[in-house]
Amino acid sequence: MSALEKINLFFSVFLDGLKSLKKPVLWLPFLFYALIQFLLLLALVYFYSPLLSTVFIPLVKGFVGDFALHYPGYFLFLPKIFSRGNLLLGGILGIIFIGWATHLFFSYFLPDRKAKLGEGLKVTFSKYFLLLGVWLIETLVLLGWFYLIPRIGKGLLTGGFKRELAFEILSLGLGIVFYCFFAYAFAAIVISGKNILSGLGSSVSIYRRNFFSTYFFVLIPNLLTFPFTLLNHRAALLISKFNPEVIFLILILEIGVSMIANYILISTLTRFYLYDQGLD
């Protein structure tokens, strides 16, 4: 396939993903997960309430110490606490909703199939531990990268806003390179019934053959959420200029934008997987 044909294919797949936005049933996994994320955020904001304090106060203290238990210091650490809670939530429930959405897109993009909510959930639950295994490997790789990169570029983090922004962009760009190795693994497991190793092998193989397409399928949705990364890293500045509760509002908005970004990501990756495997 020539470079021009690959570019045309990229735009064709991406537009197919965007066209699916008008199908309400395809939004359900993302809406449900966004609701759960919002409930988690509410629990973290109102952790001191009688119903939650027994569980959440020790967790908050364990994450960031006693200082975070007092207003307005808690809002300074809220993005970090929510990020960690969201990571755990992703491993427990997020993989179910991703698998479910993948199966719904699989059914939607094939003209001879009908998207069935129950069927997608049944398939996903039957593959839960396979998906969990992929998620664990992917998470360890990405956490290793994002743990290492600040230490590599330590000097850039104290060089003013422009240098910090350049570092954040570099970190995101290189992080996506690693993520793309896992981009098609869920589809390989949910759609093709592969195990962890063969699913990862298929994902790596597709990525190797279609490096730039895969990279931009992942990059574009991440650009939607990237501004929130910058805002969350500057929580102290925002609190000093506005009401501390602005952090809570930013995180709510982040949940909504992330829902849209995840929809675009999973729809395009699933569509491209079907094409690459000759299933469409």
N, C-alpha and C positions, 0 to 999 in steps of 0.2 A: 504494500500500500504506500502510495506517495505521500509526501508531507501535506500537500493540498487536500488529498482525500482524508487524511487523518484530521485535519482542521475541520473539514466539512462534517465528518462524523462526530467530532466533539460538539459542535454547535447543534447538530441534529439531536443528539442524546440530551444535551442540556435543555433544549427547547421542549423535548418530550417531558422532561422532568417538570418544567415550569407549567406546561399545559395541564399536568395532572393536579395542579393546585385547585382547580375548579371542582374536583371530585370530593364532596364532603366526607365520605366514608374513610378516605385515606388519611384524613386529619386526626381520626380518633386516637391512635396510639400516641401521637404527639401532644394532643390536648390532655389526655389522661396523665401523661408523664409530667407535663408542665404544671398541672394541678397538684400533683404529689410534691413537686419541687417547691411550689408556693406554700404548701402546708408545712414542709420542712423549714422554709424560711420563717414562717410565722412562729413556729415552735422555737426557733433559735432567737427570734426577737423577743418573745415573751417567755423566755426560759425560766424566769423567776416566779411564774404563776404556780399556785399550789399543785396543779395537776402535772406540771412538767419539771419543777425544781429538783425533785429527788434524783431524776435521771440526768438532766441537762446541766445543772450547776457543777457537779463533779467533772463532766465532760469538758465544759468551757474552761474550768480551772486547769484541767490537764492539758488542754491545747495551748493556752496563752497566759495562764497565771491569774492571780487574784485581781490584778489591775483591770482586767477585762470585765469584771463583775460590776463595775461602777460606771454610771453615766457621766460623761458621754464617751468614756474610754472604750466601752463595749463596741460602739459603732465603728471605731477605728479598726477593730479586729474582725468585725462581722464578715467582710468579704473573704478573709482567710478561713474563718470557721465554716462559712457556707460552702466554700470550695471543697474543703475536706469532707464535709457531710455529703455533698453532692457526688463526690468521688465514690464514697461508700454506697450511696443510693444507686449509682450507676451499675455497680457490680451486683447488687441484690435484685433490683427491679429494672434498671435501664436496659439491660440486655434482653429482657422479655419484650419490652416495647420496641426495641430495634429489630429483633427477630420477627415480631408480629408485623411491623411496618414493612419489612423486607418481603414477607410472604404476600401482603396485600398488594404491594407494587408489582410483584411477580405475576399475580393474577390479573391486575389491571392492564399491564402492558401486553398481555397475550390475548388476542381477540377471541380465542375459543374458550377462555376461562372467565369465571365470574368471581369477583372479590367477595370472600365469605369470612366474616369476622371470627366465627367459631373455629373454622378450619385453620386459620392462621395461628390462633392461640394454641390450638391442640398440637400443631406441628412444632411450635416454638417451645412449649413446655416439654415435649418429648426430646428436644435437643438442648435443654437448659444447661446441663453440665458440660456439654461440648462448647457451647457459647461462653460459659463461664471460664473454661480453660483458655480459650482464645483471648477473652477480656483480661485475664490475669497476666498472660504473657505480654500482651500489648501494653497494659498499664505499667508493668515493671520496666519495659523498654523505654516508654515515654517518661516515666518518673525519673529513671536513670539519666535520661537526656536533660530534663529540666532541672535536675539536681546538679548536673555537671556544668551546664552552660553558664550559670552565674559565676562559678569559680574560674572558668576559663576567661570570661570577660569582666572580671572584677573591676578593673580600672575604668571601663566604659560606664559602669553604673553610677559613677560619681563625677561625670564630666559634663553636667548640664543637660537640659531637656533634649536638645537635638541629638546628643550622643546616646542618651538613654533610649530615645525613640528608635534610633538606628539599631541599637542592641536588641530592643524588643522585636523589631521587624526581622532581624537576622535570626533570633531565637525561634520565632514563629515559622519562618521559611524553612529552616533546617529541621525543625520538629515535624513539619508536614512530610518531609522526605522519609522519616522513620514511620510515621503513621500510615503512609501509603502502602507499606509492606503488608498491612493487615486490612486494607480497605475492602477487599472482596471476600474475606474469610467468612463473615456471617452469611453472605449470599451463597457461598459454596456449601455451607453446612445446612442452611434452611431449605434452599432450592434443590441442590444436587445431592443432598444426603451424605456429604463427606464427613470424615472424622477430623479431629483437630489437626493432625499432621498434614493430611492430604488437602484439607481446607486452606491451611496456611501456605502449602506448596502451590496451590492453584492461584491464591492471591498474589504471591510473589511473582509467579510466572506471568500473570496478566499485567502486573505493574511493570515488569521488565520489558514486556513487548509494547506497552502503551504508557511510557513514563510520563510524558508531558500531559496527555489527556487526564490520566489519573491525578497527577499533581494539581491540575487546575480544577478538577472536580472537587477536590478537597479544599484547595486554597480559597475559592470564591465564597463558600459559606463561612469559612473562618474569618474572612475579612469583615463579615457582618458583625461578628462578636468581638473582633479585635479591639474596637474602641472601649469596650467594657473592661478589658484587661488593663488598658492604660488608666482608666478611671479608678479601678479598684486598687491599683498600685499607688494611687495618689489620694487615698482616703483621708489622710491627715490634712492635706491642702484643702480638700472639699469641705471637711468639717470646720476648718478655720474660717472659711469664707461664707458658708451657708449653715443651715440648721443640721445637726448631726443626723437627723432622720432622712436626709437626702440620700444617704448610703442605702437605706432600706428601699427607697423609691428606685434607685439605680439598679438594685438587684432584681426588683420586680420586672423592670423593663428588660433586663438581661435575660430573664427567664422567657419572656415573650419573644425576643429576637432570636434566642437560641432555639426555640421551638421551630421557627421558620427556617433557620439555618440548617437544623438537623433534617427537616423535611427535604430541603433541596439536596442535601448531601446524600441521604439514603435513596431518594428517588433516582438521582442520576447514576449513582454507583450500581444500583440494582438494574437499571435500564442498560447500562454498558455491559454488565456481567451477562445479561441475557443475549446481547448481541455477540459478545466475544465467544460465548459457548455455543452459539448457533441455536439458541432456544426460542428466538423470536420469529 
